[in-house]
Amino acid sequence: MEVMKVLHMNKGDGETSYANNSAVQAKIITTAKPVIEEAILGILCETFPESIGIADLGCSSGPNSLLVISEIIDIIHAKCRNLGRPSPEFRVSLNDLPGNDFNSIFESLPAFFKKQKQEKGIGFGRCYISGVAGSFYDRLFPDKSLHFVHSSSSLHWLSQVPPALESNATPAALNKGKIYISKSSPQYVLDAYSLQFQNNFLIFLKSRAAEMVAGGRMVLSLMGRRSIDPTTEESCYHWELLAQALMSLVTERLIEEEKLDSFNAPYYAPCPEELKMAIQKEGSFIIDRLGHFEIDWDGGVEELTNTTLVPLSRGQRVAKTVRAVVESMFELHFGKAMMDLLFARYAEMVDDYLSKNRAKYINLVISIIKKDN
């Protein structure tokens, strides 16, 4: 699977679009706001640049794309107002993979700028927003051009499925009946995923280290786990249920078993120790804060269906959220015709699971500072 070409959130504003099914990601951004504010104020305590470079990596599309940028501008503008000085010039870069729905972001910019000027008046500094298409597991920006980097709900996506799981030299069905790490996965599957994450995260850190100024800050939030054990339910059971939904279609001969066995999600939910190890190994950053918080699988938000105004079940809300994120990969591998049935089946299984279990995502949030050297 060529992740860079395949992975993108569902486009547009339809019923299965990411724009209409990203409440979980919005909740994560809002919950992490105090860490973002602390990091930005930390920058302004050390220096007050006339032009500040900001990047949001994995910006996606829909209402969340400009949510973080709006919050960042609000924090800086409020600080400037308190100090009686003009706002700096804002150079904002929104990054995602080339398949991202950048057009919808650009179409929303006039309304965004109008709102900023209405709220902040004459003191609002110049603001330039651009889209940068490419993988954040590579260089994206000029040397020493960024003061603040943010990424939310993105770094758990790997640049590729671990090569050991796709190699032609290895037997088929290394992780039989599963699409991610599970309790039944062999140790080499766990090791392959961990190694791929470490390699990716090291490249990510090295790339950002070159692009950031000394003293710059970076706040990253991503799906993770508290335990060093990658098979804990809190980090992988939503994938387990999706594998079960797929297996039910295999049983009904709607999907070939080989199709299921050959799919591995390019995803990894690390533990805090793995983040620390990579940051220390790369050596360009100081950890300022590292913590975690819990998020309901459905974001804790009750939504209504578009057609009947009947409240969706929790399972349906979870299924819509997951579908908006992973459908591009699943459609390519399993076929478009199976998507409605697959996620309907998944919703039923999630409803059953949530009726008996307390299910929360664990979201890691880390704030790091670029060293002087």
C-alpha positions as CSV (number, residue, x, y, z in Angstrom):
1,M,0.0,0.0,0.0
2,E,1.4,3.4,-1.0
3,V,0.1,5.4,2.0
4,M,1.1,8.8,0.6
5,K,-1.1,8.2,-2.4
6,V,-4.0,6.4,-0.7
7,L,-4.5,7.9,2.7
8,H,-6.8,10.9,3.0
9,M,-9.8,11.8,5.0
10,N,-13.2,11.5,3.2
11,K,-13.6,14.7,1.2
12,G,-16.5,17.1,0.7
13,D,-19.4,17.7,3.2
14,G,-21.5,14.6,2.6
15,E,-22.9,12.2,5.3
16,T,-19.7,10.2,5.4
17,S,-17.3,13.2,5.0
18,Y,-14.6,13.9,7.5
19,A,-15.9,17.5,7.7
20,N,-19.1,16.1,9.3
21,N,-17.6,13.3,11.3
22,S,-14.6,14.8,13.1
23,A,-16.0,15.6,16.5
24,V,-13.5,13.3,18.2
25,Q,-10.6,15.1,16.6
26,A,-12.1,18.5,17.5
27,K,-12.4,17.4,21.1
28,I,-8.7,16.4,21.1
29,I,-7.7,19.8,19.8
30,T,-9.8,21.6,22.4
31,T,-8.5,19.4,25.3
32,A,-4.9,20.0,24.2
33,K,-5.4,23.8,24.0
34,P,-3.8,24.6,27.4
35,V,-0.6,22.8,26.3
36,I,-0.6,24.8,23.1
37,E,-1.1,28.1,24.9
38,E,1.7,27.3,27.4
39,A,4.1,26.5,24.5
40,I,3.3,29.7,22.5
41,L,3.6,31.9,25.6
42,G,6.9,30.2,26.3
43,I,8.1,31.3,22.8
44,L,7.0,34.9,23.4
45,C,8.7,35.0,26.8
46,E,12.1,34.3,25.1
47,T,11.6,36.4,21.9
48,F,9.0,38.5,20.1
49,P,9.5,38.0,16.4
50,E,8.1,40.5,14.0
51,S,7.2,37.6,11.7
52,I,6.2,34.3,13.2
53,G,6.3,31.0,11.3
54,I,3.6,28.5,12.2
55,A,2.9,25.0,10.7
56,D,0.0,22.6,11.3
57,L,1.0,19.2,10.1
58,G,-1.8,16.8,9.1
59,C,-4.3,19.6,8.9
60,S,-6.9,17.5,7.0
61,S,-10.0,19.5,5.9
62,G,-13.3,20.6,7.4
63,P,-13.9,22.8,10.4
64,N,-10.9,21.5,12.4
65,S,-8.4,22.7,9.8
66,L,-8.5,26.3,10.8
67,L,-9.5,25.6,14.5
68,V,-6.0,25.3,15.7
69,I,-4.7,28.2,13.7
70,S,-7.5,30.4,15.0
71,E,-6.6,29.4,18.6
72,I,-2.9,30.2,18.0
73,I,-3.6,33.6,16.6
74,D,-6.0,34.3,19.5
75,I,-3.3,33.5,22.0
76,I,-0.6,35.6,20.3
77,H,-3.0,38.5,19.7
78,A,-4.2,38.6,23.3
79,K,-0.6,38.6,24.5
80,C,0.3,41.5,22.2
81,R,-2.8,43.5,23.4
82,N,-1.8,43.0,27.0
83,L,1.7,44.2,26.3
84,G,0.4,47.2,24.2
85,R,2.3,46.1,21.1
86,P,1.1,45.2,17.5
87,S,0.6,41.6,16.5
88,P,3.4,40.0,14.5
89,E,3.0,39.0,10.9
90,F,1.7,35.4,10.7
91,R,3.1,33.0,8.2
92,V,0.9,29.9,8.5
93,S,1.5,26.6,6.6
94,L,-1.2,24.0,6.5
95,N,0.3,20.6,5.6
96,D,-1.2,17.3,4.6
97,L,-0.7,14.5,2.0
98,P,-1.4,15.4,-1.6
99,G,-4.8,13.7,-1.6
100,N,-6.1,16.0,1.1
101,D,-9.1,18.2,0.3
102,F,-7.1,21.5,0.2
103,N,-9.6,23.2,-2.0
104,S,-12.2,23.2,0.8
105,I,-9.8,24.8,3.1
106,F,-8.9,27.6,0.6
107,E,-12.6,28.2,0.0
108,S,-13.1,28.8,3.7
109,L,-10.3,31.4,4.0
110,P,-12.2,34.5,3.1
111,A,-14.7,33.9,5.9
112,F,-11.8,33.1,8.3
113,F,-10.0,36.3,7.5
114,K,-13.2,38.4,7.7
115,K,-13.9,36.9,11.2
116,Q,-10.4,37.6,12.4
117,K,-10.5,41.2,11.3
118,Q,-13.9,41.8,12.8
119,E,-12.9,40.3,16.2
120,K,-9.4,41.9,16.4
121,G,-9.8,45.1,14.6
122,I,-6.9,47.3,13.5
123,G,-4.4,45.6,15.7
124,F,-4.6,42.3,13.8
125,G,-1.4,41.7,12.0
126,R,-0.9,40.5,8.4
127,C,-1.7,36.8,8.0
128,Y,-0.6,34.6,5.1
129,I,-1.9,31.1,4.9
130,S,-0.6,28.5,2.4
131,G,-1.1,24.8,1.8
132,V,1.9,22.5,1.7
133,A,1.3,19.1,0.2
134,G,3.7,16.3,1.2
135,S,4.6,13.8,3.9
136,F,5.8,15.2,7.2
137,Y,8.2,12.2,7.3
138,D,10.4,14.4,5.1
139,R,11.5,18.0,4.8
140,L,8.7,20.5,4.1
141,F,10.0,23.9,4.9
142,P,13.2,26.1,4.6
143,D,15.8,26.0,7.3
144,K,15.0,27.9,10.5
145,S,11.7,29.2,9.2
146,L,9.3,27.9,11.9
147,H,8.7,29.2,15.5
148,F,5.8,26.9,16.3
149,V,4.8,23.5,14.9
150,H,1.6,21.7,15.8
151,S,0.2,18.3,14.8
152,S,-2.9,16.6,16.1
153,S,-4.4,13.2,15.4
154,S,-1.8,12.5,12.7
155,L,1.5,11.1,13.9
156,H,-0.1,7.7,14.7
157,W,-0.2,7.2,10.9
158,L,2.9,5.5,9.6
159,S,4.6,6.3,6.3
160,Q,4.0,2.7,5.2
161,V,2.9,-0.7,6.4
162,P,5.9,-2.2,8.2
163,P,8.0,-3.8,5.4
164,A,8.3,-7.1,7.3
165,L,4.6,-7.6,7.0
166,E,4.5,-7.0,3.2
167,S,7.7,-8.6,2.1
168,N,7.3,-11.2,-0.7
169,A,10.0,-13.2,1.0
170,T,7.8,-13.9,4.0
171,P,4.9,-16.3,4.3
172,A,1.4,-14.9,3.8
173,A,-1.0,-14.2,6.6
174,L,1.6,-13.2,9.3
175,N,-1.2,-11.6,11.2
176,K,-4.0,-13.9,10.1
177,G,-7.5,-12.5,10.6
178,K,-6.3,-9.2,11.9
179,I,-5.6,-5.8,10.4
180,Y,-3.5,-4.4,13.3
181,I,-1.9,-5.5,16.5
182,S,-4.0,-7.7,18.6
183,K,-3.7,-10.2,21.5
184,S,-3.2,-13.0,19.0
185,S,-0.5,-11.2,17.0
186,P,3.0,-12.9,17.0
187,Q,5.8,-11.0,18.6
188,Y,7.4,-10.2,15.3
189,V,4.3,-8.3,14.2
190,L,4.5,-6.2,17.4
191,D,8.2,-5.6,16.8
192,A,7.7,-4.6,13.1
193,Y,5.1,-2.0,14.0
194,S,7.3,-0.6,16.8
195,L,10.4,-0.4,14.6
196,Q,8.4,1.4,11.8
197,F,7.1,4.0,14.3
198,Q,10.6,4.6,15.7
199,N,12.1,5.0,12.2
200,N,9.3,7.4,11.1
201,F,9.3,9.5,14.3
202,L,13.1,9.9,14.1
203,I,12.9,11.2,10.6
204,F,10.0,13.5,11.6
205,L,12.1,15.0,14.5
206,K,15.2,15.4,12.3
207,S,13.2,17.2,9.6
208,R,11.5,19.6,12.0
209,A,14.8,20.2,13.8
210,A,16.3,21.7,10.6
211,E,13.1,23.7,9.9
212,M,12.7,25.3,13.4
213,V,14.5,28.2,15.0
214,A,16.4,27.7,18.3
215,G,13.9,28.0,21.1
216,G,11.0,27.1,18.8
217,R,8.2,24.9,20.3
218,M,6.4,21.9,19.0
219,V,3.1,20.4,20.4
220,L,2.1,17.0,19.2
221,S,-1.0,15.0,20.1
222,L,-1.6,11.5,18.8
223,M,-3.3,8.3,19.6
224,G,-1.3,6.2,22.1
225,R,-1.4,4.0,25.1
226,R,-0.4,4.1,28.7
227,S,1.1,0.7,28.9
228,I,4.3,-0.6,27.3
229,D,2.2,-3.5,26.1
230,P,1.0,-2.7,22.6
231,T,-1.8,-5.3,22.7
232,T,-3.8,-3.5,25.4
233,E,-7.5,-2.9,24.5
234,E,-7.1,0.9,25.0
235,S,-4.7,1.1,22.0
236,C,-6.1,-1.4,19.6
237,Y,-9.5,-2.8,20.3
238,H,-11.3,-0.4,17.8
239,W,-9.2,-2.1,15.1
240,E,-10.0,-5.5,16.6
241,L,-13.7,-4.9,16.2
242,L,-13.2,-3.7,12.6
243,A,-11.3,-6.9,11.9
244,Q,-14.2,-8.8,13.3
245,A,-16.6,-7.0,11.1
246,L,-14.5,-7.9,8.1
247,M,-14.3,-11.5,9.2
248,S,-18.1,-11.6,9.3
249,L,-18.1,-10.6,5.7
250,V,-15.5,-13.3,4.9
251,T,-17.7,-15.9,6.6
252,E,-20.6,-14.8,4.4
253,R,-18.2,-15.1,1.4
254,L,-18.6,-11.4,0.5
255,I,-14.9,-10.8,1.0
256,E,-12.1,-13.2,0.3
257,E,-10.2,-14.3,3.3
258,E,-6.9,-13.6,1.5
259,K,-8.0,-10.0,1.2
260,L,-8.4,-9.7,5.0
261,D,-5.1,-11.5,5.7
262,S,-3.2,-9.2,3.4
263,F,-4.4,-5.9,4.9
264,N,-2.3,-4.3,7.6
265,A,-3.1,-0.8,8.9
266,P,-0.3,1.8,8.6
267,Y,-1.0,2.9,12.1
268,Y,0.8,2.7,15.5
269,A,-0.3,3.9,18.9
270,P,2.9,4.4,20.9
271,C,3.5,4.6,24.7
272,P,5.2,7.6,26.3
273,E,8.4,5.7,26.7
274,E,8.7,5.2,22.9
275,L,8.3,9.0,22.3
276,K,10.9,9.7,25.0
277,M,13.4,7.2,23.5
278,A,13.1,8.7,20.0
279,I,13.4,12.3,21.2
280,Q,16.5,11.5,23.3
281,K,18.0,9.5,20.4
282,E,17.5,12.3,17.8
283,G,18.9,14.8,20.3
284,S,17.6,18.2,19.0
285,F,14.7,18.7,21.4
286,I,14.1,19.1,25.1
287,I,10.9,17.6,26.5
288,D,8.9,20.3,28.3
289,R,5.7,18.4,28.9
290,L,4.5,14.8,28.3
291,G,1.0,13.6,29.3
292,H,-2.1,11.9,28.2
293,F,-5.9,12.3,28.4
294,E,-8.9,10.1,27.7
295,I,-11.4,10.6,24.8
296,D,-14.7,8.8,24.4
297,W,-14.7,6.7,21.3
298,D,-17.6,8.8,19.9
299,G,-16.2,12.1,21.3
300,G,-18.9,12.3,23.9
301,V,-21.1,14.2,21.5
302,E,-24.7,13.1,20.5
303,E,-25.4,13.7,16.9
304,L,-28.6,13.4,14.9
305,T,-29.0,11.7,11.5
306,N,-29.4,14.0,8.6
307,T,-32.6,12.4,7.3
308,T,-34.8,11.3,10.2
309,L,-33.6,13.5,13.1
310,V,-33.3,10.3,15.2
311,P,-30.3,10.2,17.5
312,L,-27.5,7.9,16.3
313,S,-26.4,5.1,18.5
314,R,-22.9,5.4,20.0
315,G,-21.8,2.6,17.7
316,Q,-23.1,4.4,14.7
317,R,-21.2,7.6,15.7
318,V,-18.0,5.7,16.2
319,A,-18.4,3.9,12.9
320,K,-19.0,7.2,11.0
321,T,-15.9,8.7,12.7
322,V,-13.7,5.8,11.8
323,R,-15.1,5.5,8.3
324,A,-14.4,9.1,7.5
325,V,-10.7,8.4,8.3
326,V,-10.0,5.0,6.9
327,E,-12.4,4.5,4.0
328,S,-9.9,5.6,1.4
329,M,-7.7,2.7,2.3
330,F,-10.4,0.1,2.8
331,E,-12.3,1.0,-0.4
332,L,-9.1,0.5,-2.4
333,H,-8.4,-2.9,-0.8
334,F,-11.8,-4.4,-0.2
335,G,-13.9,-2.6,-2.8
336,K,-16.4,0.3,-2.7
337,A,-19.4,-2.0,-2.8
338,M,-18.6,-3.4,0.6
339,M,-18.2,-0.1,2.5
340,D,-21.8,0.5,3.6
341,L,-22.3,-3.0,4.8
342,L,-18.9,-3.2,6.5
343,F,-19.4,0.0,8.6
344,A,-23.0,-0.9,9.4
345,R,-21.7,-4.3,10.7
346,Y,-18.9,-2.4,12.6
347,A,-21.5,-0.1,14.2
348,E,-23.5,-3.0,15.5
349,M,-20.3,-4.6,17.0
350,V,-19.2,-1.3,18.6
351,D,-22.7,-0.9,20.1
352,D,-22.5,-4.3,21.6
353,Y,-19.0,-3.7,23.0
354,L,-19.9,-0.4,24.5
355,S,-23.0,-1.8,26.2
356,K,-20.6,-4.0,28.3
357,N,-17.4,-2.0,28.5
358,R,-16.0,1.4,29.2
359,A,-14.1,2.4,26.1
360,K,-11.7,5.4,25.8
361,Y,-9.0,6.4,23.4
362,I,-5.8,7.4,25.0
363,N,-4.3,10.5,23.5
364,L,-0.7,11.4,24.1
365,V,0.3,15.1,24.1
366,I,3.9,16.2,24.2
367,S,5.4,19.7,24.1
368,I,9.1,19.9,23.1
369,I,11.6,22.8,22.7
370,K,14.2,23.1,19.9
371,K,17.7,23.2,21.4
372,D,20.1,26.0,20.6
373,N,22.7,23.8,18.8
